[in-house]
Amino acid sequence: MFARQIPGRPKIAPVVLKKGYVHSGTLWEWMRKTMEGTLDMRNVTITLLADDGQGEMASYHLYSTWPSSWKGWQLDANASNAMVEEIELQVRGIERVQ
């Protein structure tokens, strides 16, 4: 016997965003609402920048998105990733724009 793949609707893996410390608390407030039990689904656009930070390489629209996981920073002053936050987004639909 062997397993067969049956065509069907593709699954979209969660999207994980990692960022260094910034003053804006927009992502945190969105996550906080979810932790308090308010599901706030949003449409999100992610733009990938070129290595020089100037040009755009690609853009994606994520539809019916909500945060499902958050990881905070490591409190280690000697670590290079001491101030990196990570947020995981569940996505119902995705479209590549550029």
N, C-alpha and C positions, 0 to 999 in steps of 0.2 A: 504494500500500500504506500501511497505517497499523497502529500497534501496538494491541493489545487488552489490557485488563487482565483477567486470569483470577482468579476468586475463589479464595482460599486462606487459609492461616493467616497472620494479620497478624504483621509483624516488630516487635520491641520494640527501639527504639534504646537505646544505653547511657545510663545515668543519670549525670550529672556533679554531684558535690557539691563546693561551695566553702565553706571555713570559715576564719575567722581563727584565730589561735593560741589553743589551749586546752591545759590541763595533761594531759588524758587522752590516752593514746597508743593507744587501742583500734583506731582505723582504721589507724594506722601499723603496728601489730603484725599486723593482718590482711593488709595489703599486703606486709609483710616475709615472711610465710609463703609467700605466692604467689610472690614473687621467688625464694625458696629452693626452689621446686618443689613445695610442698605446696598442692594445691587444696582450699581450705576453703570450700565453698559454704554460705551461710547465708541464712536468711529475715530480711528487714530491713523495718522500718516507718519511713516518713518522714512526719513531720507538718509541714505548712506553717502557720506562725503568722500572725496578723493583723499589720498594720503596728505596732500598739501592743505587740506581743509577748505579749499576754495570751490572746486567744482563738484557737482553732484554726479554720483555714479549710478544710483538707482533710487526709485521711490516706490513705496508700497502703501496701499490703503488697507487697513485692517478694519473689518466690520463687526459690530456687536461684540466688542472687546471689554473684558473686565479683569482687574488684577486678582490673582489667586495666591500669590506667594511673595514675600518680601524677605530679603536678607540684609542685615545691617553691616556695619563696618567691623573690622577687627581692631580692637583697641591695643594696637602694638605700634608704637612710634617708629620702630625699626623696619617694619614691613613696608614694601612698596605699594601695597594695595590697602593701606590702613583706612582710607576714606572712600571706599567704593561701596555703593549701594547696588543691589540687584533686585529687580522686580520681574515677576513672571506674569504674562498676560495670556488669558484664554481667548481664542479667536474663533469666531463662527464663519468668517469669510475673509478671503484675501485676494487682492488684485495688484499685479505689478503695473505701475503707471509709466515708468521710464526705464 
